């Protein structure tokens, strides 16, 4: 058995451990909505790569202090404090990959299914966040601002979007500027991603309001992530209120 097949089996084993034995398939999403908030969720948060961890090391990527799904729940809690109700995807992306016999590179096809489902069943949704963490060295994904450590964010725009990527870029640019106004240096900017070896669409053809956000990296600390989530929630809430999406 060659190294590629062995690696593939190891990844599948990790997927099974992370997702369980299928009990999450079809569960749906968890709503964060307090009494007094408008009916129906406004923001949908999901994770194309739910195994991504922070508080980890490059030697052991799948063991860490917190994964991006947990970070998504924390972001939803902070949005709720600003009067924005959210929906968190709880179906496991990796479980869907296994069910369809898809490789890891089809992760965005798995989340595409979820997006179709929630858009149909929750017409109140206006803003969609695919939350990730990056895989670059720690020193390039953090910033000390006013004496506080922050995980830097990066907005990813797919340039292979068949619907065109102009609207996605404009939204990303606005969010980047709003982040920078609050904490200069907290955003790494916008990465235009496309071409050979890239997904290049990231489901942004379904809506210009779908934003792929990389927050921090493998070695990001929980403190850095929490500080950034506070600012990110403020920005998203203000953006939604000002844009009247």
C-alpha positions in Angstrom: 0.0 0.0 0.0 1.5 3.3 -1.0 1.9 6.4 1.2 -1.0 8.3 -0.5 -3.4 5.4 0.3 -2.2 5.2 3.9 -2.6 8.9 4.3 -6.1 8.7 2.9 -7.1 6.0 5.3 -5.7 8.0 8.2 -7.7 11.0 7.2 -10.9 8.9 6.9 -10.2 7.5 10.4 -9.9 11.0 11.8 -13.2 11.9 10.1 -14.9 9.0 11.7 -13.6 9.9 15.1 -14.5 13.6 14.7 -18.0 13.0 13.4 -19.0 9.9 15.3 -20.8 7.1 13.5 -23.3 9.1 11.6 -25.5 10.3 14.4 -25.0 14.0 13.3 -26.1 13.5 9.7 -29.4 15.3 9.2 -29.5 16.9 12.7 -29.6 20.4 11.2 -28.5 23.5 12.8 -28.5 25.1 16.3 -30.3 28.5 16.7 -29.0 31.3 18.9 -32.1 33.5 19.4 -33.0 35.2 22.7 -36.5 36.4 23.6 -37.1 39.8 22.0 -35.0 39.2 18.9 -36.7 39.3 15.5 -38.2 36.1 14.3 -35.9 33.9 12.3 -32.1 33.7 12.2 -30.1 36.4 10.3 -26.6 34.8 10.2 -25.7 31.3 9.3 -22.3 30.1 10.4 -20.8 26.8 9.1 -17.4 25.2 8.7 -16.2 23.5 5.5 -13.2 22.2 7.5 -14.6 21.4 10.9 -11.4 19.6 12.1 -9.4 22.7 12.0 -8.1 23.5 15.5 -6.5 26.4 17.3 -4.2 26.1 20.4 -2.5 23.3 18.5 0.8 22.5 16.9 1.9 21.7 13.4 3.2 18.4 14.7 -0.3 17.4 15.9 -2.9 19.4 13.9 -6.0 17.5 15.1 -5.4 18.0 18.8 -5.8 21.4 20.3 -7.7 23.7 22.7 -10.7 24.5 20.4 -12.0 23.7 17.0 -13.6 26.1 14.5 -17.1 24.7 15.3 -16.7 25.7 18.9 -15.4 29.1 17.7 -18.5 29.4 15.6 -20.7 28.9 18.6 -18.8 31.6 20.5 -19.2 34.0 17.6 -23.0 33.3 17.6 -23.2 34.1 21.3 -21.4 37.4 20.7 -23.7 38.3 17.8 -26.7 37.5 20.0 -25.5 40.1 22.5 -25.8 42.6 19.6 -29.3 41.6 18.8 -28.3 39.4 15.8 -29.8 35.8 15.9 -27.7 33.1 14.3 -27.9 29.5 13.0 -24.9 27.2 13.6 -24.5 24.2 11.3 -24.3 21.0 13.4 -24.3 18.5 10.6 -20.8 17.2 10.1 -19.2 18.2 6.7 -16.8 15.2 6.9 -19.7 12.8 7.5 -21.2 13.9 4.3 -17.9 13.4 2.5 -17.9 9.8 3.7 -21.5 9.2 2.8 -20.9 10.3 -0.8 -17.4 8.7 -1.2 -15.9 12.2 -1.7 -12.4 13.2 -1.0 -11.5 16.1 1.3 -11.2 18.4 -1.7 -15.0 18.1 -2.0 -15.6 19.8 1.3 -17.2 22.8 -0.4 -19.6 20.5 -2.2 -20.7 19.1 1.2 -21.3 22.6 2.6 -23.1 23.6 -0.6 -25.8 21.0 0.3 -26.2 22.5 3.7 -26.4 26.0 2.2 -29.2 25.0 -0.2 -31.1 23.4 2.7 -30.8 26.3 5.1 -31.6 28.9 2.5 -34.8 27.1 1.6 -35.9 26.5 5.2 -34.7 29.7 6.8 -35.6 32.6 4.4 -34.7 35.1 7.1 -31.0 34.4 6.6 -29.1 37.4 5.2 -25.4 36.7 6.0 -23.4 33.5 5.7 -20.0 32.8 7.3 -17.7 29.9 6.5 -15.3 30.1 9.4 -11.8 28.7 9.1 -8.4 29.0 10.7 -5.3 29.4 8.5 -2.2 27.2 8.4 0.6 29.7 8.3 3.2 30.4 11.0 1.8 31.9 14.2 3.8 35.2 13.9 2.1 36.0 10.6 -1.5 35.6 11.9 -1.4 37.5 15.2 -1.2 41.2 16.2 -0.7 43.0 19.4 -3.0 46.0 19.5 -3.3 48.4 22.4 -1.6 45.9 24.6 -4.0 43.1 23.7 -3.2 40.0 21.5 -5.5 39.3 18.5 -5.8 36.6 16.0 -5.7 38.2 12.6 -8.5 37.6 10.1 -8.3 37.1 6.3 -11.2 37.4 3.9 -11.1 35.0 1.0 -12.8 35.8 -2.3 -13.1 33.1 -5.0 -12.1 34.4 -8.4 -13.5 31.4 -10.2 -17.0 32.4 -9.2 -19.2 31.9 -12.4 -21.5 34.7 -11.1 -18.6 37.1 -10.9 -16.7 38.0 -7.7 -17.2 41.8 -7.6 -20.0 41.9 -5.1 -18.2 39.4 -2.8 -15.1 41.5 -3.0 -16.9 44.7 -2.1 -18.5 43.1 1.0 -15.1 41.7 2.0 -13.5 45.1 1.5 -16.1 46.8 3.6 -15.7 44.2 6.5 -11.9 44.5 6.3 -12.1 48.3 6.6 -14.5 48.1 9.5 -12.3 45.7 11.3 -9.2 48.0 10.7 -11.1 51.0 11.9 -11.6 49.4 15.2 -8.3 47.6 15.6 -5.6 48.6 13.1 -3.7 45.5 12.1 -6.3 43.0 13.0 -7.0 42.1 9.4 -4.6 40.6 6.9 -6.7 41.9 4.1 -8.4 40.1 1.2 -7.0 37.0 -0.6 -8.2 36.4 -4.1 -8.2 32.7 -4.6 -8.6 30.8 -7.8 -7.0 28.8 -10.6 -5.5 25.4 -10.7 -5.4 23.6 -7.4 -7.9 26.0 -5.7 -11.6 25.6 -5.3 -11.9 29.2 -6.5 -15.7 29.5 -5.8 -16.2 28.6 -2.1 -20.0 28.6 -2.7 -20.0 32.4 -3.2 -21.9 31.9 -6.4 -24.9 31.1 -4.3 -24.9 34.6 -2.6 -22.5 37.5 -2.5 -23.3 37.5 1.3 -21.3 34.3 1.8 -17.9 35.2 3.4 -15.1 32.8 3.9 -13.1 34.1 6.9 -9.8 32.7 8.1 -9.2 33.6 11.7 -5.8 32.9 13.3 -3.8 29.8 12.6 -2.8 26.5 14.2 -0.9 28.0 17.2 -3.4 30.8 17.8 -4.3 31.0 21.5 -7.8 31.0 22.9 -7.2 34.6 24.2 -6.2 35.8 20.8 -9.3 34.2 19.2 -11.7 35.5 21.8 -10.4 39.1 21.5 -10.9 38.9 17.7 -14.4 37.3 18.0 -15.5 40.3 20.0 -14.5 42.7 17.2 -15.7 40.5 14.4 -19.2 40.2 16.0 -19.3 44.0 16.4 -18.4 44.5 12.8 -20.9 41.9 11.4 -23.7 43.3 13.5 -23.0 46.9 12.4 -22.7 45.8 8.8 -26.0 44.1 8.8 -27.8 47.0 10.6 -26.3 49.6 8.2 -26.7 47.6 5.0 -30.3 46.5 5.7 -29.4 43.3 3.9 
